Amino acid sequence: MKFDFKPIFKSIFIILLFIVAAVALFAVGLMIGYGVLGDGEAMQVFERETWEHILEFIR
């Protein structure tokens, strides 16, 4: 009897695709929120100094 790995690989692929899409949409959301709504430069949201400033503001 032979075990079929095809459904397992397909399920793993779908899960990984979902995770990649979620991370990409999160990054786009950060860019839109910081760049458009926050009147900053969109790529600055990925800089360490930006997050340090945000965390200092929260504390």
PQR file with spaces between the fields and no chain letter, atoms N, CA, C, O and H, PARSE charges and radii, in Angstrom:
ATOM       1  N    MET     1       0.839   -1.172    0.000 -0.4000 1.5000
ATOM       2  CA   MET     1       0.000    0.000    0.000 -0.0000 2.0000
ATOM       3  C    MET     1       0.889    1.243    0.000  0.5500 1.7000
ATOM       4  O    MET     1       1.826    1.352    0.792 -0.5500 1.4000
ATOM       5  N    LYS     2       0.587    2.158   -0.881 -0.4000 1.5000
ATOM       6  CA   LYS     2       1.393    3.350   -1.066 -0.0000 2.0000
ATOM       7  C    LYS     2       0.656    4.564   -0.500  0.5500 1.7000
ATOM       8  O    LYS     2      -0.531    4.760   -0.758 -0.5500 1.4000
ATOM       9  H    LYS     2      -0.173    2.069   -1.524  0.4000 1.0000
ATOM      10  N    PHE     3       1.384    5.378    0.281 -0.4000 1.5000
ATOM      11  CA   PHE     3       0.791    6.571    0.873 -0.0000 2.0000
ATOM      12  C    PHE     3       0.940    7.740   -0.082  0.5500 1.7000
ATOM      13  O    PHE     3       2.010    7.947   -0.655 -0.5500 1.4000
ATOM      14  H    PHE     3       2.349    5.218    0.491  0.4000 1.0000
ATOM      15  N    ASP     4      -0.116    8.495   -0.254 -0.4000 1.5000
ATOM      16  CA   ASP     4      -0.112    9.623   -1.184 -0.0000 2.0000
ATOM      17  C    ASP     4       0.190   10.916   -0.427  0.5500 1.7000
ATOM      18  O    ASP     4      -0.590   11.339    0.425 -0.5500 1.4000
ATOM      19  H    ASP     4      -0.985    8.327    0.212  0.4000 1.0000
ATOM      20  N    PHE     5       1.332   11.541   -0.745 -0.4000 1.5000
ATOM      21  CA   PHE     5       1.747   12.773   -0.089 -0.0000 2.0000
ATOM      22  C    PHE     5       1.199   14.026   -0.774  0.5500 1.7000
ATOM      23  O    PHE     5       1.350   15.130   -0.252 -0.5500 1.4000
ATOM      24  H    PHE     5       1.965   11.196   -1.438  0.4000 1.0000
ATOM      25  N    LYS     6       0.577   13.868   -1.916 -0.4000 1.5000
ATOM      26  CA   LYS     6       0.105   15.014   -2.687 -0.0000 2.0000
ATOM      27  C    LYS     6      -0.856   15.922   -1.897  0.5500 1.7000
ATOM      28  O    LYS     6      -0.683   17.140   -1.912 -0.5500 1.4000
ATOM      29  H    LYS     6       0.454   12.970   -2.340  0.4000 1.0000
ATOM      30  N    PRO     7      -1.854   15.365   -1.216 -0.5600 1.5000
ATOM      31  CA   PRO     7      -2.756   16.247   -0.457  0.2800 2.0000
ATOM      32  C    PRO     7      -2.047   16.978    0.686  0.5500 1.7000
ATOM      33  O    PRO     7      -2.401   18.109    1.018 -0.5500 1.4000
ATOM      34  N    ILE     8      -1.048   16.330    1.286 -0.4000 1.5000
ATOM      35  CA   ILE     8      -0.307   16.960    2.377 -0.0000 2.0000
ATOM      36  C    ILE     8       0.496   18.135    1.844  0.5500 1.7000
ATOM      37  O    ILE     8       0.478   19.215    2.434 -0.5500 1.4000
ATOM      38  H    ILE     8      -0.760   15.410    1.017  0.4000 1.0000
ATOM      39  N    PHE     9       1.204   17.937    0.728 -0.4000 1.5000
ATOM      40  CA   PHE     9       1.978   19.015    0.133 -0.0000 2.0000
ATOM      41  C    PHE     9       1.082   20.157   -0.326  0.5500 1.7000
ATOM      42  O    PHE     9       1.447   21.325   -0.199 -0.5500 1.4000
ATOM      43  H    PHE     9       1.218   17.059    0.249  0.4000 1.0000
ATOM      44  N    LYS    10      -0.076   19.826   -0.854 -0.4000 1.5000
ATOM      45  CA   LYS    10      -1.013   20.851   -1.293 -0.0000 2.0000
ATOM      46  C    LYS    10      -1.512   21.670   -0.105  0.5500 1.7000
ATOM      47  O    LYS    10      -1.628   22.892   -0.200 -0.5500 1.4000
ATOM      48  H    LYS    10      -0.372   18.876   -0.957  0.4000 1.0000
ATOM      49  N    SER    11      -1.806   21.012    1.003 -0.4000 1.5000
ATOM      50  CA   SER    11      -2.264   21.713    2.199 -0.0000 2.0000
ATOM      51  C    SER    11      -1.172   22.611    2.767  0.5500 1.7000
ATOM      52  O    SER    11      -1.443   23.746    3.159 -0.5500 1.4000
ATOM      53  H    SER    11      -1.712   20.019    1.080  0.4000 1.0000
ATOM      54  N    ILE    12       0.057   22.113    2.815 -0.4000 1.5000
ATOM      55  CA   ILE    12       1.175   22.918    3.315 -0.0000 2.0000
ATOM      56  C    ILE    12       1.400   24.123    2.416  0.5500 1.7000
ATOM      57  O    ILE    12       1.653   25.225    2.902 -0.5500 1.4000
ATOM      58  H    ILE    12       0.278   21.192    2.496  0.4000 1.0000
ATOM      59  N    PHE    13       1.310   23.917    1.110 -0.4000 1.5000
ATOM      60  CA   PHE    13       1.472   25.023    0.163 -0.0000 2.0000
ATOM      61  C    PHE    13       0.408   26.092    0.375  0.5500 1.7000
ATOM      62  O    PHE    13       0.717   27.283    0.348 -0.5500 1.4000
ATOM      63  H    PHE    13       1.105   23.022    0.715  0.4000 1.0000
ATOM      64  N    ILE    14      -0.821   25.691    0.582 -0.4000 1.5000
ATOM      65  CA   ILE    14      -1.912   26.648    0.789 -0.0000 2.0000
ATOM      66  C    ILE    14      -1.709   27.420    2.091  0.5500 1.7000
ATOM      67  O    ILE    14      -1.947   28.627    2.141 -0.5500 1.4000
ATOM      68  H    ILE    14      -1.072   24.723    0.604  0.4000 1.0000
ATOM      69  N    ILE    15      -1.270   26.732    3.141 -0.4000 1.5000
ATOM      70  CA   ILE    15      -1.015   27.394    4.416 -0.0000 2.0000
ATOM      71  C    ILE    15       0.123   28.401    4.277  0.5500 1.7000
ATOM      72  O    ILE    15       0.011   29.527    4.761 -0.5500 1.4000
ATOM      73  H    ILE    15      -1.076   25.751    3.101  0.4000 1.0000
ATOM      74  N    LEU    16       1.211   28.012    3.625 -0.4000 1.5000
ATOM      75  CA   LEU    16       2.334   28.927    3.419 -0.0000 2.0000
ATOM      76  C    LEU    16       1.939   30.111    2.553  0.5500 1.7000
ATOM      77  O    LEU    16       2.354   31.240    2.812 -0.5500 1.4000
ATOM      78  H    LEU    16       1.302   27.097    3.232  0.4000 1.0000
ATOM      79  N    LEU    17       1.145   29.860    1.532 -0.4000 1.5000
ATOM      80  CA   LEU    17       0.659   30.939    0.674 -0.0000 2.0000
ATOM      81  C    LEU    17      -0.194   31.923    1.474  0.5500 1.7000
ATOM      82  O    LEU    17      -0.090   33.135    1.286 -0.5500 1.4000
ATOM      83  H    LEU    17       0.808   28.943    1.321  0.4000 1.0000
ATOM      84  N    PHE    18      -1.027   31.406    2.354 -0.4000 1.5000
ATOM      85  CA   PHE    18      -1.851   32.260    3.209 -0.0000 2.0000
ATOM      86  C    PHE    18      -0.990   33.109    4.130  0.5500 1.7000
ATOM      87  O    PHE    18      -1.262   34.298    4.303 -0.5500 1.4000
ATOM      88  H    PHE    18      -1.112   30.421    2.507  0.4000 1.0000
ATOM      89  N    ILE    19       0.043   32.521    4.723 -0.4000 1.5000
ATOM      90  CA   ILE    19       0.929   33.262    5.625 -0.0000 2.0000
ATOM      91  C    ILE    19       1.679   34.360    4.876  0.5500 1.7000
ATOM      92  O    ILE    19       1.794   35.483    5.368 -0.5500 1.4000
ATOM      93  H    ILE    19       0.264   31.556    4.582  0.4000 1.0000
ATOM      94  N    VAL    20       2.189   34.038    3.689 -0.4000 1.5000
ATOM      95  CA   VAL    20       2.905   35.037    2.883 -0.0000 2.0000
ATOM      96  C    VAL    20       1.961   36.174    2.489  0.5500 1.7000
ATOM      97  O    VAL    20       2.343   37.343    2.544 -0.5500 1.4000
ATOM      98  H    VAL    20       2.095   33.127    3.289  0.4000 1.0000
ATOM      99  N    ALA    21       0.741   35.841    2.095 -0.4000 1.5000
ATOM     100  CA   ALA    21      -0.235   36.874    1.719 -0.0000 2.0000
ATOM     101  C    ALA    21      -0.588   37.745    2.929  0.5500 1.7000
ATOM     102  O    ALA    21      -0.738   38.959    2.791 -0.5500 1.4000
ATOM     103  H    ALA    21       0.431   34.891    2.050  0.4000 1.0000
ATOM     104  N    ALA    22      -0.721   37.142    4.103 -0.4000 1.5000
ATOM     105  CA   ALA    22      -1.054   37.904    5.308 -0.0000 2.0000
ATOM     106  C    ALA    22       0.072   38.870    5.665  0.5500 1.7000
ATOM     107  O    ALA    22      -0.192   40.019    6.020 -0.5500 1.4000
ATOM     108  H    ALA    22      -0.599   36.156    4.216  0.4000 1.0000
ATOM     109  N    VAL    23       1.317   38.420    5.575 -0.4000 1.5000
ATOM     110  CA   VAL    23       2.461   39.291    5.882 -0.0000 2.0000
ATOM     111  C    VAL    23       2.547   40.431    4.866  0.5500 1.7000
ATOM     112  O    VAL    23       2.800   41.577    5.237 -0.5500 1.4000
ATOM     113  H    VAL    23       1.531   37.487    5.286  0.4000 1.0000
ATOM     114  N    ALA    24       2.339   40.117    3.595 -0.4000 1.5000
ATOM     115  CA   ALA    24       2.385   41.147    2.554 -0.0000 2.0000
ATOM     116  C    ALA    24       1.279   42.182    2.758  0.5500 1.7000
ATOM     117  O    ALA    24       1.526   43.382    2.633 -0.5500 1.4000
ATOM     118  H    ALA    24       2.134   39.186    3.294  0.4000 1.0000
ATOM     119  N    LEU    25       0.078   41.735    3.065 -0.4000 1.5000
ATOM     120  CA   LEU    25      -1.022   42.673    3.285 -0.0000 2.0000
ATOM     121  C    LEU    25      -0.801   43.502    4.547  0.5500 1.7000
ATOM     122  O    LEU    25      -1.183   44.672    4.589 -0.5500 1.4000
ATOM     123  H    LEU    25      -0.122   40.760    3.166  0.4000 1.0000
ATOM     124  N    PHE    26      -0.193   42.918    5.571 -0.4000 1.5000
ATOM     125  CA   PHE    26       0.137   43.659    6.780 -0.0000 2.0000
ATOM     126  C    PHE    26       1.142   44.766    6.472  0.5500 1.7000
ATOM     127  O    PHE    26       1.002   45.891    6.951 -0.5500 1.4000
ATOM     128  H    PHE    26       0.118   41.968    5.538  0.4000 1.0000
ATOM     129  N    ALA    27       2.160   44.440    5.665 -0.4000 1.5000
ATOM     130  CA   ALA    27       3.176   45.423    5.290 -0.0000 2.0000
ATOM     131  C    ALA    27       2.557   46.555    4.468  0.5500 1.7000
ATOM     132  O    ALA    27       2.872   47.726    4.682 -0.5500 1.4000
ATOM     133  H    ALA    27       2.273   43.526    5.275  0.4000 1.0000
ATOM     134  N    VAL    28       1.687   46.207    3.542 -0.4000 1.5000
ATOM     135  CA   VAL    28       1.014   47.235    2.730 -0.0000 2.0000
ATOM     136  C    VAL    28       0.128   48.100    3.618  0.5500 1.7000
ATOM     137  O    VAL    28       0.067   49.315    3.432 -0.5500 1.4000
ATOM     138  H    VAL    28       1.431   45.256    3.369  0.4000 1.0000
ATOM     139  N    GLY    29      -0.552   47.496    4.573 -0.4000 1.5000
ATOM     140  CA   GLY    29      -1.382   48.256    5.497 -0.0000 2.0000
ATOM     141  C    GLY    29      -0.566   49.218    6.342  0.5500 1.7000
ATOM     142  O    GLY    29      -0.985   50.351    6.578 -0.5500 1.4000
ATOM     143  H    GLY    29      -0.502   46.508    4.724  0.4000 1.0000
ATOM     144  N    LEU    30       0.607   48.767    6.802 -0.4000 1.5000
ATOM     145  CA   LEU    30       1.492   49.656    7.550 -0.0000 2.0000
ATOM     146  C    LEU    30       1.932   50.830    6.691  0.5500 1.7000
ATOM     147  O    LEU    30       1.958   51.971    7.152 -0.5500 1.4000
ATOM     148  H    LEU    30       0.948   47.847    6.611  0.4000 1.0000
ATOM     149  N    MET    31       2.278   50.546    5.444 -0.4000 1.5000
ATOM     150  CA   MET    31       2.735   51.609    4.547 -0.0000 2.0000
ATOM     151  C    MET    31       1.625   52.615    4.272  0.5500 1.7000
ATOM     152  O    MET    31       1.870   53.822    4.266 -0.5500 1.4000
ATOM     153  H    MET    31       2.258   49.619    5.069  0.4000 1.0000
ATOM     154  N    ILE    32       0.424   52.137    4.048 -0.4000 1.5000
ATOM     155  CA   ILE    32      -0.698   53.041    3.794 -0.0000 2.0000
ATOM     156  C    ILE    32      -1.023   53.852    5.045  0.5500 1.7000
ATOM     157  O    ILE    32      -1.244   55.060    4.971 -0.5500 1.4000
ATOM     158  H    ILE    32       0.226   51.157    4.053  0.4000 1.0000
ATOM     159  N    GLY    33      -1.049   53.184    6.181 -0.4000 1.5000
ATOM     160  CA   GLY    33      -1.367   53.883    7.418 -0.0000 2.0000
ATOM     161  C    GLY    33      -0.340   54.933    7.776  0.5500 1.7000
ATOM     162  O    GLY    33      -0.700   56.030    8.203 -0.5500 1.4000
ATOM     163  H    GLY    33      -0.869   52.202    6.241  0.4000 1.0000
ATOM     164  N    TYR    34       0.930   54.619    7.610 -0.4000 1.5000
ATOM     165  CA   TYR    34       1.983   55.568    7.981 -0.0000 2.0000
ATOM     166  C    TYR    34       2.184   56.621    6.902  0.5500 1.7000
ATOM     167  O    TYR    34       2.407   57.793    7.207 -0.5500 1.4000
ATOM     168  H    TYR    34       1.223   53.728    7.263  0.4000 1.0000
ATOM     169  N    GLY    35       2.104   56.210    5.644 -0.4000 1.5000
ATOM     170  CA   GLY    35       2.390   57.133    4.550 -0.0000 2.0000
ATOM     171  C    GLY    35       1.239   58.029    4.182  0.5500 1.7000
ATOM     172  O    GLY    35       1.435   59.225    3.968 -0.5500 1.4000
ATOM     173  H    GLY    35       1.923   55.258    5.396  0.4000 1.0000
ATOM     174  N    VAL    36       0.052   57.489    4.102 -0.4000 1.5000
ATOM     175  CA   VAL    36      -1.098   58.276    3.649 -0.0000 2.0000
ATOM     176  C    VAL    36      -1.821   58.918    4.825  0.5500 1.7000
ATOM     177  O    VAL    36      -2.027   60.131    4.849 -0.5500 1.4000
ATOM     178  H    VAL    36      -0.107   56.517    4.276  0.4000 1.0000
ATOM     179  N    LEU    37      -2.201   58.104    5.792 -0.4000 1.5000
ATOM     180  CA   LEU    37      -2.965   58.630    6.919 -0.0000 2.0000
ATOM     181  C    LEU    37      -2.086   59.400    7.899  0.5500 1.7000
ATOM     182  O    LEU    37      -2.542   60.359    8.521 -0.5500 1.4000
ATOM     183  H    LEU    37      -2.034   57.118    5.773  0.4000 1.0000
ATOM     184  N    GLY    38      -0.840   58.987    8.038 -0.4000 1.5000
ATOM     185  CA   GLY    38       0.044   59.619    9.002 -0.0000 2.0000
ATOM     186  C    GLY    38       0.908   60.718    8.424  0.5500 1.7000
ATOM     187  O    GLY    38       1.711   61.306    9.150 -0.5500 1.4000
ATOM     188  H    GLY    38      -0.470   58.208    7.532  0.4000 1.0000
ATOM     189  N    ASP    39       0.775   61.010    7.170 -0.4000 1.5000
ATOM     190  CA   ASP    39       1.542   62.052    6.482 -0.0000 2.0000
ATOM     191  C    ASP    39       3.049   61.888    6.623  0.5500 1.7000
ATOM     192  O    ASP    39       3.777   62.876    6.719 -0.5500 1.4000
ATOM     193  H    ASP    39       0.123   60.533    6.581  0.4000 1.0000
ATOM     194  N    GLY    40       3.516   60.650    6.635 -0.4000 1.5000
ATOM     195  CA   GLY    40       4.949   60.369    6.655 -0.0000 2.0000
ATOM     196  C    GLY    40       5.356   59.735    5.346  0.5500 1.7000
ATOM     197  O    GLY    40       4.534   59.564    4.446 -0.5500 1.4000
ATOM     198  H    GLY    40       2.925   59.847    6.557  0.4000 1.0000
ATOM     199  N    GLU    41       6.609   59.389    5.242 -0.4000 1.5000
ATOM     200  CA   GLU    41       7.071   58.672    4.058 -0.0000 2.0000
ATOM     201  C    GLU    41       6.793   57.186    4.271  0.5500 1.7000
ATOM     202  O    GLU    41       7.128   56.632    5.318 -0.5500 1.4000
ATOM     203  H    GLU    41       7.277   59.528    5.973  0.4000 1.0000
ATOM     204  N    ALA    42       6.190   56.550    3.289 -0.4000 1.5000
ATOM     205  CA   ALA    42       5.691   55.188    3.453 -0.0000 2.0000
ATOM     206  C    ALA    42       6.787   54.186    3.826  0.5500 1.7000
ATOM     207  O    ALA    42       6.533   53.276    4.614 -0.5500 1.4000
ATOM     208  H    ALA    42       5.919   57.000    2.438  0.4000 1.0000
ATOM     209  N    MET    43       7.978   54.327    3.290 -0.4000 1.5000
ATOM     210  CA   MET    43       9.037   53.361    3.566 -0.0000 2.0000
ATOM     211  C    MET    43       9.681   53.564    4.938  0.5500 1.7000
ATOM     212  O    MET    43      10.409   52.689    5.406 -0.5500 1.4000
ATOM     213  H    MET    43       8.185   55.067    2.650  0.4000 1.0000
ATOM     214  N    GLN    44       9.429   54.692    5.585 -0.4000 1.5000
ATOM     215  CA   GLN    44       9.981   54.936    6.913 -0.0000 2.0000
ATOM     216  C    GLN    44       9.383   54.012    7.965  0.5500 1.7000
ATOM     217  O    GLN    44       9.952   53.837    9.042 -0.5500 1.4000
ATOM     218  H    GLN    44       8.838   55.403    5.205  0.4000 1.0000
ATOM     219  N    VAL    45       8.247   53.429    7.653 -0.4000 1.5000
ATOM     220  CA   VAL    45       7.585   52.558    8.622 -0.0000 2.0000
ATOM     221  C    VAL    45       8.421   51.307    8.909  0.5500 1.7000
ATOM     222  O    VAL    45       8.207   50.651    9.929 -0.5500 1.4000
ATOM     223  H    VAL    45       7.785   53.572    6.777  0.4000 1.0000
ATOM     224  N    PHE    46       9.350   50.972    8.045 -0.4000 1.5000
ATOM     225  CA   PHE    46      10.179   49.788    8.233 -0.0000 2.0000
ATOM     226  C    PHE    46      11.517   50.099    8.908  0.5500 1.7000
ATOM     227  O    PHE    46      12.340   49.202    9.090 -0.5500 1.4000
ATOM     228  H    PHE    46       9.523   51.505    7.217  0.4000 1.0000
ATOM     229  N    GLU    47      11.736   51.344    9.273 -0.4000 1.5000
ATOM     230  CA   GLU    47      12.984   51.723    9.928 -0.0000 2.0000
ATOM     231  C    GLU    47      12.890   51.500   11.430  0.5500 1.7000
ATOM     232  O    GLU    47      11.831   51.670   12.034 -0.5500 1.4000
ATOM     233  H    GLU    47      11.068   52.072    9.125  0.4000 1.0000
ATOM     234  N    ARG    48      14.003   51.121   12.014 -0.4000 1.5000
ATOM     235  CA   ARG    48      14.060   50.836   13.447 -0.0000 2.0000
ATOM     236  C    ARG    48      13.742   52.079   14.286  0.5500 1.7000
ATOM     237  O    ARG    48      13.053   51.980   15.301 -0.5500 1.4000
ATOM     238  H    ARG    48      14.863   50.983   11.524  0.4000 1.0000
ATOM     239  N    GLU    49      14.238   53.235   13.870 -0.4000 1.5000
ATOM     240  CA   GLU    49      14.021   54.462   14.627 -0.0000 2.0000
ATOM     241  C    GLU    49      12.537   54.803   14.744  0.5500 1.7000
ATOM     242  O    GLU    49      12.100   55.337   15.763 -0.5500 1.4000
ATOM     243  H    GLU    49      14.798   53.315   13.046  0.4000 1.0000
ATOM     244  N    THR    50      11.781   54.503   13.725 -0.4000 1.5000
ATOM     245  CA   THR    50      10.348   54.773   13.752 -0.0000 2.0000
ATOM     246  C    THR    50       9.685   53.954   14.847  0.5500 1.7000
ATOM     247  O    THR    50       8.881   54.481   15.616 -0.5500 1.4000
ATOM     248  H    THR    50      12.137   54.069   12.897  0.4000 1.0000
ATOM     249  N    TRP    51      10.012   52.680   14.922 -0.4000 1.5000
ATOM     250  CA   TRP    51       9.405   51.808   15.922 -0.0000 2.0000
ATOM     251  C    TRP    51       9.892   52.131   17.322  0.5500 1.7000
ATOM     252  O    TRP    51       9.138   51.990   18.284 -0.5500 1.4000
ATOM     253  H    TRP    51      10.664   52.252   14.297  0.4000 1.0000
ATOM     254  N    GLU    52      11.152   52.565   17.453 -0.4000 1.5000
ATOM     255  CA   GLU    52      11.634   52.990   18.765 -0.0000 2.0000
ATOM     256  C    GLU    52      10.860   54.211   19.240  0.5500 1.7000
ATOM     257  O    GLU    52      10.506   54.308   20.414 -0.5500 1.4000
ATOM     258  H    GLU    52      11.764   52.679   16.671  0.4000 1.0000
ATOM     259  N    HIS    53      10.598   55.141   18.330 -0.4000 1.5000
ATOM     260  CA   HIS    53       9.823   56.334   18.674 -0.0000 2.0000
ATOM     261  C    HIS    53       8.389   55.954   19.072  0.5500 1.7000
ATOM     262  O    HIS    53       7.852   56.493   20.040 -0.5500 1.4000
ATOM     263  H    HIS    53      10.886   55.062   17.376  0.4000 1.0000
ATOM     264  N    ILE    54       7.781   55.045   18.340 -0.4000 1.5000
ATOM     265  CA   ILE    54       6.417   54.612   18.645 -0.0000 2.0000
ATOM     266  C    ILE    54       6.366   53.951   20.014  0.5500 1.7000
ATOM     267  O    ILE    54       5.460   54.222   20.802 -0.5500 1.4000
ATOM     268  H    ILE    54       8.218   54.607   17.553  0.4000 1.0000
ATOM     269  N    LEU    55       7.341   53.079   20.303 -0.4000 1.5000
ATOM     270  CA   LEU    55       7.355   52.391   21.595 -0.0000 2.0000
ATOM     271  C    LEU    55       7.635   53.347   22.746  0.5500 1.7000
ATOM     272  O    LEU    55       7.085   53.179   23.834 -0.5500 1.4000
ATOM     273  H    LEU    55       8.077   52.859   19.663  0.4000 1.0000
ATOM     274  N    GLU    56       8.491   54.358   22.519 -0.4000 1.5000
ATOM     275  CA   GLU    56       8.717   55.376   23.550 -0.0000 2.0000
ATOM     276  C    GLU    56       7.448   56.185   23.809  0.5500 1.7000
ATOM     277  O    GLU    56       7.156   56.553   24.947 -0.5500 1.4000
ATOM     278  H    GLU    56       8.938   54.495   21.635  0.4000 1.0000
ATOM     279  N    PHE    57       6.708   56.453   22.755 -0.4000 1.5000
ATOM     280  CA   PHE    57       5.461   57.205   22.894 -0.0000 2.0000
ATOM     281  C    PHE    57       4.433   56.407   23.696  0.5500 1.7000
ATOM     282  O    PHE    57       3.689   56.983   24.490 -0.5500 1.4000
ATOM     283  H    PHE    57       6.945   56.154   21.831  0.4000 1.0000
ATOM     284  N    ILE    58       4.385   55.092   23.499 -0.4000 1.5000
ATOM     285  CA   ILE    58       3.435   54.245   24.211 -0.0000 2.0000
ATOM     286  C    ILE    58       3.802   54.145   25.692  0.5500 1.7000
ATOM     287  O    ILE    58       2.920   54.164   26.551 -0.5500 1.4000
ATOM     288  H    ILE    58       4.989   54.624   22.854  0.4000 1.0000
ATOM     289  N    ARG    59       5.079   54.040   25.990 -0.4000 1.5000
ATOM     290  CA   ARG    59       5.520   53.919   27.383 -0.0000 2.0000
ATOM     291  C    ARG    59       5.317   55.228   28.068  0.5500 1.7000
ATOM     292  O    ARG    59       5.620   55.358   29.253 -0.5500 1.4000
ATOM     293  H    ARG    59       5.795   54.025   25.293  0.4000 1.0000
